[in-house]
Protein backbone atom coordinates (compact mmCIF):
# COMPACT_ATOMS: atom_id res chain seq x y z
CA UNK A 1 0.00 0.00 0.00
CA UNK A 2 2.94 2.33 -0.58
CA UNK A 3 0.97 4.42 -3.10
CA UNK A 4 -2.04 4.87 -0.83
CA UNK A 5 -2.67 8.23 0.86
CA UNK A 6 -2.37 8.45 4.68
CA UNK A 7 -6.12 8.73 5.22
CA UNK A 8 -6.78 5.63 3.09
CA UNK A 9 -4.04 3.68 4.88
CA UNK A 10 -5.51 4.57 8.27
CA UNK A 11 -9.06 3.59 7.35
CA UNK A 12 -8.34 0.45 5.34
CA UNK A 13 -8.94 -2.87 7.12
CA UNK A 14 -10.85 -1.37 10.04
CA UNK A 15 -12.52 -4.06 12.17
CA UNK A 16 -16.18 -4.85 11.70
CA UNK A 17 -18.66 -3.10 14.00
CA UNK A 18 -20.06 -5.55 16.55
CA UNK A 19 -23.69 -4.90 15.60
CA UNK A 20 -23.19 -5.26 11.83
CA UNK A 21 -20.95 -8.34 11.47
CA UNK A 22 -23.23 -10.10 8.98
CA UNK A 23 -23.45 -7.03 6.74
CA UNK A 24 -19.72 -6.37 7.00
CA UNK A 25 -18.80 -9.92 6.02
CA UNK A 26 -21.22 -9.88 3.10
CA UNK A 27 -19.94 -6.54 1.90
CA UNK A 28 -16.25 -7.40 2.21
CA UNK A 29 -17.00 -10.42 0.04
CA UNK A 30 -18.64 -8.25 -2.61
CA UNK A 31 -16.27 -5.30 -2.72
CA UNK A 32 -14.24 -5.36 -5.94
CA UNK A 33 -12.95 -1.82 -6.13
CA UNK A 34 -11.56 -0.21 -9.24
CA UNK A 35 -8.68 1.12 -7.20
CA UNK A 36 -5.57 0.37 -9.24
CA UNK A 37 -4.34 3.89 -8.58
CA UNK A 38 -4.68 3.24 -4.86
CA UNK A 39 -2.38 0.23 -5.04
CA UNK A 40 -4.81 -2.25 -3.47
CA UNK A 41 -7.25 -4.83 -4.80
CA UNK A 42 -10.24 -3.51 -2.88
CA UNK A 43 -11.15 -0.78 -0.40
CA UNK A 44 -13.51 -0.87 2.55
CA UNK A 45 -13.04 2.27 4.65
CA UNK A 46 -14.50 3.02 8.10
CA UNK A 47 -13.89 6.66 9.13
CA UNK A 48 -14.80 7.81 12.63
CA UNK A 49 -15.04 11.57 11.97
CA UNK A 50 -16.73 13.65 9.31
CA UNK A 51 -13.36 15.13 8.31
CA UNK A 52 -11.97 11.64 7.67
CA UNK A 53 -15.11 10.67 5.78
CA UNK A 54 -15.10 13.59 3.34
CA UNK A 55 -11.34 13.22 2.76
CA UNK A 56 -11.72 9.50 2.07
CA UNK A 57 -14.65 10.21 -0.27
CA UNK A 58 -12.66 12.88 -2.09
CA UNK A 59 -9.67 10.62 -2.61
CA UNK A 60 -11.46 7.36 -3.43
CA UNK A 61 -14.76 8.57 -4.99
CA UNK A 62 -16.30 5.62 -3.21
CA UNK A 63 -19.88 4.71 -2.32
CA UNK A 64 -21.26 5.87 1.03
CA UNK A 65 -22.68 3.16 3.31
CA UNK A 66 -24.52 3.72 6.59
CA UNK A 67 -27.59 1.64 7.44
CA UNK A 68 -27.32 -0.42 4.26
CA UNK A 69 -31.08 -0.93 3.88
CA UNK A 70 -31.03 0.31 0.27
CA UNK A 71 -27.36 -0.43 -0.40
CA UNK A 72 -27.47 -4.20 0.05
CA UNK A 73 -30.71 -4.93 -1.86
CA UNK A 74 -29.32 -2.76 -4.67
CA UNK A 75 -26.25 -4.99 -5.04
CA UNK A 76 -28.26 -8.19 -5.53
CA UNK A 77 -25.47 -10.60 -6.60
CA UNK A 78 -23.33 -8.02 -8.36
CA UNK A 79 -19.86 -7.11 -7.07
CA UNK A 80 -19.10 -3.53 -6.11
CA UNK A 81 -17.34 -1.46 -8.75
CA UNK A 82 -16.08 1.27 -6.42
CA UNK A 83 -14.62 1.56 -2.93
CA UNK A 84 -17.03 1.57 0.02
CA UNK A 85 -16.92 4.19 2.78
CA UNK A 86 -18.83 2.95 5.82
CA UNK A 87 -19.81 6.02 7.89
CA UNK A 88 -21.69 4.10 10.59
CA UNK A 89 -19.08 5.22 13.17
CA UNK A 90 -19.37 8.94 12.33
CA UNK A 91 -21.48 9.95 15.34
CA UNK A 92 -21.22 13.74 14.82
CA UNK A 93 -23.84 13.60 12.05
CA UNK A 94 -26.40 11.73 14.15
CA UNK A 95 -29.20 13.02 16.40
CA UNK A 96 -31.03 16.31 16.84
CA UNK A 97 -29.81 19.86 17.34
CA UNK A 98 -31.81 23.07 17.79
CA UNK A 99 -30.65 26.56 16.84
CA UNK A 100 -32.45 29.89 16.86
CA UNK A 101 -33.89 29.32 13.37
CA UNK A 102 -33.77 25.59 12.65
CA UNK A 103 -34.15 22.12 14.07
CA UNK A 104 -31.40 19.96 12.58
CA UNK A 105 -31.69 16.20 12.10
CA UNK A 106 -28.34 14.50 11.57
CA UNK A 107 -28.04 12.55 8.33
CA UNK A 108 -27.24 9.32 10.19
CA UNK A 109 -30.33 9.57 12.39
CA UNK A 110 -32.50 6.48 11.96
CA UNK A 111 -36.24 6.40 11.47
CA UNK A 112 -36.68 4.63 14.82
CA UNK A 113 -34.86 7.51 16.50
CA UNK A 114 -37.19 9.99 14.79
CA UNK A 115 -40.23 8.04 16.01
CA UNK A 116 -38.91 7.96 19.59
CA UNK A 117 -37.69 11.58 19.73
CA UNK A 118 -39.50 14.32 21.63
CA UNK A 119 -40.29 16.71 18.80
CA UNK A 120 -42.69 19.67 18.37
CA UNK A 121 -46.20 18.96 17.12
CA UNK A 122 -45.31 20.27 13.67
CA UNK A 123 -43.25 17.08 13.24
CA UNK A 124 -46.27 14.77 13.64
CA UNK A 125 -46.38 14.10 9.90
CA UNK A 126 -42.69 13.23 9.81
CA UNK A 127 -43.03 10.84 12.74
CA UNK A 128 -46.03 9.18 11.08
CA UNK A 129 -44.01 8.79 7.88
CA UNK A 130 -41.09 7.33 9.85
CA UNK A 131 -43.37 4.54 11.07
CA UNK A 132 -44.13 3.63 7.45
CA UNK A 133 -40.50 3.16 6.32
CA UNK A 134 -40.39 -0.61 5.87
CA UNK A 135 -40.61 -2.71 9.02
CA UNK A 136 -39.11 -2.04 12.44
CA UNK A 137 -35.84 -3.69 11.43
CA UNK A 138 -35.49 -1.28 8.50
CA UNK A 139 -36.42 1.67 10.71
CA UNK A 140 -33.73 0.66 13.21
CA UNK A 141 -30.96 0.84 10.59
CA UNK A 142 -32.24 3.05 7.76
CA UNK A 143 -31.15 6.69 7.95
CA UNK A 144 -32.81 9.90 6.88
CA UNK A 145 -29.87 10.77 4.61
CA UNK A 146 -29.98 7.38 2.93
CA UNK A 147 -33.69 7.77 2.25
CA UNK A 148 -33.14 11.16 0.61
CA UNK A 149 -30.02 10.25 -1.37
CA UNK A 150 -31.64 7.07 -2.68
CA UNK A 151 -34.29 9.41 -4.14
CA UNK A 152 -37.05 6.88 -4.73
CA UNK A 153 -40.29 8.53 -5.94
CA UNK A 154 -42.06 6.45 -3.29
CA UNK A 155 -39.72 7.27 -0.37
CA UNK A 156 -42.01 7.70 2.63
CA UNK A 157 -39.93 10.36 4.37
CA UNK A 158 -39.75 12.81 1.47
CA UNK A 159 -43.28 14.30 1.37
CA UNK A 160 -43.27 14.90 5.12
CA UNK A 161 -39.93 16.72 4.89
CA UNK A 162 -41.10 18.76 1.89
CA UNK A 163 -44.15 19.79 3.92
CA UNK A 164 -41.70 21.00 6.60
CA UNK A 165 -39.85 23.15 4.05
CA UNK A 166 -36.70 21.16 4.79
CA UNK A 167 -33.23 21.99 3.53
CA UNK A 168 -30.38 19.52 3.14
CA UNK A 169 -26.82 20.27 4.24
CA UNK A 170 -23.98 18.72 2.22
CA UNK A 171 -20.31 18.52 3.24
CA UNK A 172 -17.14 17.98 1.22
CA UNK A 173 -13.47 18.84 1.57
CA UNK A 174 -14.33 22.21 0.01
CA UNK A 175 -16.80 23.06 2.79
CA UNK A 176 -20.56 22.88 3.27
CA UNK A 177 -23.55 24.03 1.27
CA UNK A 178 -27.29 23.80 1.73
CA UNK A 179 -30.30 23.81 -0.57
CA UNK A 180 -34.06 23.23 -0.36
CA UNK A 181 -35.00 19.56 -0.46
CA UNK A 182 -37.26 20.25 -3.44
CA UNK A 183 -34.22 21.39 -5.44
CA UNK A 184 -31.99 18.58 -4.15
CA UNK A 185 -34.34 15.93 -5.57
CA UNK A 186 -34.08 16.02 -9.35
CA UNK A 187 -35.92 12.86 -10.43
CA UNK A 188 -36.18 9.10 -10.00
CA UNK A 189 -32.95 8.11 -8.17
CA UNK A 190 -31.39 11.46 -9.11
CA UNK A 191 -30.21 14.22 -6.76
CA UNK A 192 -27.97 17.26 -6.78
CA UNK A 193 -25.42 15.60 -4.50
CA UNK A 194 -21.95 15.74 -5.98
CA UNK A 195 -19.77 12.59 -5.89
CA UNK A 196 -17.52 14.11 -3.21
CA UNK A 197 -20.35 15.18 -0.86
CA UNK A 198 -22.01 13.62 2.19
CA UNK A 199 -25.50 14.65 3.27
CA UNK A 200 -24.78 15.57 6.89
CA UNK A 201 -28.12 16.97 8.12
CA UNK A 202 -31.63 18.10 7.34
CA UNK A 203 -32.60 21.58 8.58
CA UNK A 204 -36.24 22.37 9.32
CA UNK A 205 -37.30 25.99 10.00
CA UNK A 206 -38.69 26.56 13.47
CA UNK A 207 -41.56 28.64 12.13
CA UNK A 208 -43.25 25.28 11.43
CA UNK A 209 -42.67 23.64 14.79
CA UNK A 210 -46.19 24.43 16.07
CA UNK A 211 -48.03 23.83 12.81
CA UNK A 212 -50.80 21.28 12.44
CA UNK A 213 -49.21 18.32 10.68
CA UNK A 214 -50.28 15.02 9.17
CA UNK A 215 -49.14 12.25 6.79
CA UNK A 216 -51.35 9.80 4.90
CA UNK A 217 -50.30 6.84 2.78
CA UNK A 218 -52.22 4.59 0.41
CA UNK A 219 -50.90 1.15 -0.39
CA UNK A 220 -52.25 -2.24 -1.45
CA UNK A 221 -52.08 -3.40 2.18
CA UNK A 222 -51.51 -1.82 5.59
CA UNK A 223 -47.87 -2.70 6.33
CA UNK A 224 -44.58 -3.20 4.47
CA UNK A 225 -45.82 -1.85 1.18
CA UNK A 226 -44.61 0.59 -1.47
CA UNK A 227 -46.91 3.58 -1.72
CA UNK A 228 -49.51 4.05 -4.44
CA UNK A 229 -49.87 7.65 -3.28
CA UNK A 230 -49.02 9.60 -0.12
CA UNK A 231 -49.62 13.11 1.13
CA UNK A 232 -48.11 15.25 3.87
CA UNK A 233 -49.53 18.58 5.01
CA UNK A 234 -48.60 21.30 7.48
CA UNK A 235 -50.83 24.28 8.24
CA UNK A 236 -49.64 27.39 10.07
CA UNK A 237 -52.52 29.46 11.49
CA UNK A 238 -52.99 32.55 13.63
CA UNK A 239 -55.16 32.91 16.72
CA UNK A 240 -58.33 33.12 14.64
CA UNK A 241 -57.46 29.95 12.69
CA UNK A 242 -56.64 31.92 9.56
CA UNK A 243 -54.06 30.06 7.46
CA UNK A 244 -50.86 32.05 7.12
CA UNK A 245 -48.95 29.23 5.43
CA UNK A 246 -49.94 25.91 3.89
CA UNK A 247 -47.39 23.32 2.84
CA UNK A 248 -48.71 20.26 1.01
CA UNK A 249 -46.62 17.57 -0.69
CA UNK A 250 -47.54 14.47 -2.70
CA UNK A 251 -45.32 11.43 -3.18
CA UNK A 252 -45.37 8.37 -5.47
CA UNK A 253 -47.34 10.32 -8.11
CA UNK A 254 -44.43 11.74 -10.12
CA UNK A 255 -40.78 11.01 -10.79
CA UNK A 256 -40.12 12.85 -7.53
CA UNK A 257 -42.30 13.96 -4.63
CA UNK A 258 -43.41 17.56 -4.99
CA UNK A 259 -45.25 20.40 -3.31
CA UNK A 260 -48.56 21.77 -4.61
CA UNK A 261 -47.89 25.54 -4.82
CA UNK A 262 -51.19 26.39 -6.57
CA UNK A 263 -53.21 24.80 -3.78
CA UNK A 264 -50.94 26.29 -1.12
CA UNK A 265 -51.55 29.75 -2.54
CA UNK A 266 -55.30 29.19 -2.70
CA UNK A 267 -55.41 28.19 0.97
CA UNK A 268 -53.40 31.16 2.28
CA UNK A 269 -55.70 33.54 4.11
CA UNK A 270 -58.55 31.03 4.39
CA UNK A 271 -60.05 30.01 7.74
CA UNK A 272 -59.06 26.47 8.76
CA UNK A 273 -62.45 24.91 9.49
CA UNK A 274 -64.11 21.52 8.93
CA UNK A 275 -64.98 21.05 5.27
CA UNK A 276 -61.75 22.67 4.07
CA UNK A 277 -61.03 19.59 1.97
CA UNK A 278 -63.82 20.54 -0.42
CA UNK A 279 -61.68 23.43 -1.66
CA UNK A 280 -59.24 20.97 -3.29
CA UNK A 281 -59.88 20.86 -7.05
CA UNK A 282 -58.34 18.70 -9.81
CA UNK A 283 -56.48 21.73 -11.19
CA UNK A 284 -54.59 22.02 -7.91
CA UNK A 285 -52.91 18.68 -8.70
CA UNK A 286 -52.26 19.35 -12.38
CA UNK A 287 -48.47 19.41 -11.84
CA UNK A 288 -48.48 15.73 -10.88
CA UNK A 289 -47.43 13.24 -13.58
CA UNK A 290 -48.35 9.83 -12.16
CA UNK A 291 -47.27 6.73 -14.06
CA UNK A 292 -49.09 3.47 -14.79
CA UNK A 293 -47.40 0.50 -13.13
CA UNK A 294 -48.20 -2.80 -11.43
CA UNK A 295 -49.50 -1.02 -8.32
CA UNK A 296 -51.96 1.43 -9.91
CA UNK A 297 -52.93 3.29 -13.06
CA UNK A 298 -52.13 6.94 -13.61
CA UNK A 299 -55.81 7.89 -13.39
CA UNK A 300 -56.26 6.02 -10.12
CA UNK A 301 -53.18 7.65 -8.59
CA UNK A 302 -54.38 11.13 -9.55
CA UNK A 303 -57.82 10.55 -8.04
CA UNK A 304 -56.34 8.92 -4.94
CA UNK A 305 -53.96 11.84 -4.44
CA UNK A 306 -56.84 14.31 -4.51
CA UNK A 307 -58.76 12.29 -1.93
CA UNK A 308 -55.69 12.04 0.31
CA UNK A 309 -55.02 15.78 0.08
CA UNK A 310 -58.60 16.49 1.15
CA UNK A 311 -58.32 14.06 4.06
CA UNK A 312 -54.93 15.45 5.10
CA UNK A 313 -56.31 18.99 5.28
CA UNK A 314 -59.28 17.85 7.33
CA UNK A 315 -56.93 15.98 9.66
CA UNK A 316 -54.83 19.12 10.14
CA UNK A 317 -57.93 21.13 11.02
CA UNK A 318 -58.88 18.56 13.65
CA UNK A 319 -55.47 18.97 15.28
CA UNK A 320 -55.74 22.74 15.67
CA UNK A 321 -56.36 24.01 19.23
C-alpha positions in Angstrom: 0.0 0.0 0.0 2.9 2.3 -0.6 1.0 4.4 -3.1 -2.0 4.9 -0.8 -2.7 8.2 0.9 -2.4 8.5 4.7 -6.1 8.7 5.2 -6.8 5.6 3.1 -4.0 3.7 4.9 -5.5 4.6 8.3 -9.1 3.6 7.4 -8.3 0.4 5.3 -8.9 -2.9 7.1 -10.9 -1.4 10.0 -12.5 -4.1 12.2 -16.2 -4.9 11.7 -18.7 -3.1 14.0 -20.1 -5.6 16.6 -23.7 -4.9 15.6 -23.2 -5.3 11.8 -21.0 -8.3 11.5 -23.2 -10.1 9.0 -23.4 -7.0 6.7 -19.7 -6.4 7.0 -18.8 -9.9 6.0 -21.2 -9.9 3.1 -19.9 -6.5 1.9 -16.3 -7.4 2.2 -17.0 -10.4 0.0 -18.6 -8.2 -2.6 -16.3 -5.3 -2.7 -14.2 -5.4 -5.9 -13.0 -1.8 -6.1 -11.6 -0.2 -9.2 -8.7 1.1 -7.2 -5.6 0.4 -9.2 -4.3 3.9 -8.6 -4.7 3.2 -4.9 -2.4 0.2 -5.0 -4.8 -2.2 -3.5 -7.2 -4.8 -4.8 -10.2 -3.5 -2.9 -11.1 -0.8 -0.4 -13.5 -0.9 2.6 -13.0 2.3 4.7 -14.5 3.0 8.1 -13.9 6.7 9.1 -14.8 7.8 12.6 -15.0 11.6 12.0 -16.7 13.7 9.3 -13.4 15.1 8.3 -12.0 11.6 7.7 -15.1 10.7 5.8 -15.1 13.6 3.3 -11.3 13.2 2.8 -11.7 9.5 2.1 -14.6 10.2 -0.3 -12.7 12.9 -2.1 -9.7 10.6 -2.6 -11.5 7.4 -3.4 -14.8 8.6 -5.0 -16.3 5.6 -3.2 -19.9 4.7 -2.3 -21.3 5.9 1.0 -22.7 3.2 3.3 -24.5 3.7 6.6 -27.6 1.6 7.4 -27.3 -0.4 4.3 -31.1 -0.9 3.9 -31.0 0.3 0.3 -27.4 -0.4 -0.4 -27.5 -4.2 0.1 -30.7 -4.9 -1.9 -29.3 -2.8 -4.7 -26.3 -5.0 -5.0 -28.3 -8.2 -5.5 -25.5 -10.6 -6.6 -23.3 -8.0 -8.4 -19.9 -7.1 -7.1 -19.1 -3.5 -6.1 -17.3 -1.5 -8.8 -16.1 1.3 -6.4 -14.6 1.6 -2.9 -17.0 1.6 0.0 -16.9 4.2 2.8 -18.8 3.0 5.8 -19.8 6.0 7.9 -21.7 4.1 10.6 -19.1 5.2 13.2 -19.4 8.9 12.3 -21.5 10.0 15.3 -21.2 13.7 14.8 -23.8 13.6 12.1 -26.4 11.7 14.2 -29.2 13.0 16.4 -31.0 16.3 16.8 -29.8 19.9 17.3 -31.8 23.1 17.8 -30.6 26.6 16.8 -32.5 29.9 16.9 -33.9 29.3 13.4 -33.8 25.6 12.7 -34.1 22.1 14.1 -31.4 20.0 12.6 -31.7 16.2 12.1 -28.3 14.5 11.6 -28.0 12.5 8.3 -27.2 9.3 10.2 -30.3 9.6 12.4 -32.5 6.5 12.0 -36.2 6.4 11.5 -36.7 4.6 14.8 -34.9 7.5 16.5 -37.2 10.0 14.8 -40.2 8.0 16.0 -38.9 8.0 19.6 -37.7 11.6 19.7 -39.5 14.3 21.6 -40.3 16.7 18.8 -42.7 19.7 18.4 -46.2 19.0 17.1 -45.3 20.3 13.7 -43.2 17.1 13.2 -46.3 14.8 13.6 -46.4 14.1 9.9 -42.7 13.2 9.8 -43.0 10.8 12.7 -46.0 9.2 11.1 -44.0 8.8 7.9 -41.1 7.3 9.8 -43.4 4.5 11.1 -44.1 3.6 7.5 -40.5 3.2 6.3 -40.4 -0.6 5.9 -40.6 -2.7 9.0 -39.1 -2.0 12.4 -35.8 -3.7 11.4 -35.5 -1.3 8.5 -36.4 1.7 10.7 -33.7 0.7 13.2 -31.0 0.8 10.6 -32.2 3.0 7.8 -31.2 6.7 8.0 -32.8 9.9 6.9 -29.9 10.8 4.6 -30.0 7.4 2.9 -33.7 7.8 2.2 -33.1 11.2 0.6 -30.0 10.3 -1.4 -31.6 7.1 -2.7 -34.3 9.4 -4.1 -37.0 6.9 -4.7 -40.3 8.5 -5.9 -42.1 6.4 -3.3 -39.7 7.3 -0.4 -42.0 7.7 2.6 -39.9 10.4 4.4 -39.7 12.8 1.5 -43.3 14.3 1.4 -43.3 14.9 5.1 -39.9 16.7 4.9 -41.1 18.8 1.9 -44.1 19.8 3.9 -41.7 21.0 6.6 -39.9 23.2 4.1 -36.7 21.2 4.8 -33.2 22.0 3.5 -30.4 19.5 3.1 -26.8 20.3 4.2 -24.0 18.7 2.2 -20.3 18.5 3.2 -17.1 18.0 1.2 -13.5 18.8 1.6 -14.3 22.2 0.0 -16.8 23.1 2.8 -20.6 22.9 3.3 -23.5 24.0 1.3 -27.3 23.8 1.7 -30.3 23.8 -0.6 -34.1 23.2 -0.4 -35.0 19.6 -0.5 -37.3 20.3 -3.4 -34.2 21.4 -5.4 -32.0 18.6 -4.2 -34.3 15.9 -5.6 -34.1 16.0 -9.4 -35.9 12.9 -10.4 -36.2 9.1 -10.0 -32.9 8.1 -8.2 -31.4 11.5 -9.1 -30.2 14.2 -6.8 -28.0 17.3 -6.8 -25.4 15.6 -4.5 -21.9 15.7 -6.0 -19.8 12.6 -5.9 -17.5 14.1 -3.2 -20.4 15.2 -0.9 -22.0 13.6 2.2 -25.5 14.7 3.3 -24.8 15.6 6.9 -28.1 17.0 8.1 -31.6 18.1 7.3 -32.6 21.6 8.6 -36.2 22.4 9.3 -37.3 26.0 10.0 -38.7 26.6 13.5 -41.6 28.6 12.1 -43.3 25.3 11.4 -42.7 23.6 14.8 -46.2 24.4 16.1 -48.0 23.8 12.8 -50.8 21.3 12.4 -49.2 18.3 10.7 -50.3 15.0 9.2 -49.1 12.3 6.8 -51.4 9.8 4.9 -50.3 6.8 2.8 -52.2 4.6 0.4 -50.9 1.1 -0.4 -52.2 -2.2 -1.4 -52.1 -3.4 2.2 -51.5 -1.8 5.6 -47.9 -2.7 6.3 -44.6 -3.2 4.5 -45.8 -1.8 1.2 -44.6 0.6 -1.5 -46.9 3.6 -1.7 -49.5 4.0 -4.4 -49.9 7.6 -3.3 -49.0 9.6 -0.1 -49.6 13.1 1.1 -48.1 15.3 3.9 -49.5 18.6 5.0 -48.6 21.3 7.5 -50.8 24.3 8.2 -49.6 27.4 10.1 -52.5 29.5 11.5 -53.0 32.6 13.6 -55.2 32.9 16.7 -58.3 33.1 14.6 -57.5 30.0 12.7 -56.6 31.9 9.6 -54.1 30.1 7.5 -50.9 32.1 7.1 -49.0 29.2 5.4 -49.9 25.9 3.9 -47.4 23.3 2.8 -48.7 20.3 1.0 -46.6 17.6 -0.7 -47.5 14.5 -2.7 -45.3 11.4 -3.2 -45.4 8.4 -5.5 -47.3 10.3 -8.1 -44.4 11.7 -10.1 -40.8 11.0 -10.8 -40.1 12.9 -7.5 -42.3 14.0 -4.6 -43.4 17.6 -5.0 -45.2 20.4 -3.3 -48.6 21.8 -4.6 -47.9 25.5 -4.8 -51.2 26.4 -6.6 -53.2 24.8 -3.8 -50.9 26.3 -1.1 -51.5 29.7 -2.5 -55.3 29.2 -2.7 -55.4 28.2 1.0 -53.4 31.2 2.3 -55.7 33.5 4.1 -58.6 31.0 4.4 -60.0 30.0 7.7 -59.1 26.5 8.8 -62.4 24.9 9.5 -64.1 21.5 8.9 -65.0 21.0 5.3 -61.8 22.7 4.1 -61.0 19.6 2.0 -63.8 20.5 -0.4 -61.7 23.4 -1.7 -59.2 21.0 -3.3 -59.9 20.9 -7.0 -58.3 18.7 -9.8 -56.5 21.7 -11.2 -54.6 22.0 -7.9 -52.9 18.7 -8.7 -52.3 19.3 -12.4 -48.5 19.4 -11.8 -48.5 15.7 -10.9 -47.4 13.2 -13.6 -48.3 9.8 -12.2 -47.3 6.7 -14.1 -49.1 3.5 -14.8 -47.4 0.5 -13.1 -48.2 -2.8 -11.4 -49.5 -1.0 -8.3 -52.0 1.4 -9.9 -52.9 3.3 -13.1 -52.1 6.9 -13.6 -55.8 7.9 -13.4 -56.3 6.0 -10.1 -53.2 7.7 -8.6 -54.4 11.1 -9.6 -57.8 10.5 -8.0 -56.3 8.9 -4.9 -54.0 11.8 -4.4 -56.8 14.3 -4.5 -58.8 12.3 -1.9 -55.7 12.0 0.3 -55.0 15.8 0.1 -58.6 16.5 1.2 -58.3 14.1 4.1 -54.9 15.5 5.1 -56.3 19.0 5.3 -59.3 17.9 7.3 -56.9 16.0 9.7 -54.8 19.1 10.1 -57.9 21.1 11.0 -58.9 18.6 13.7 -55.5 19.0 15.3 -55.7 22.7 15.7 -56.4 24.0 19.2 
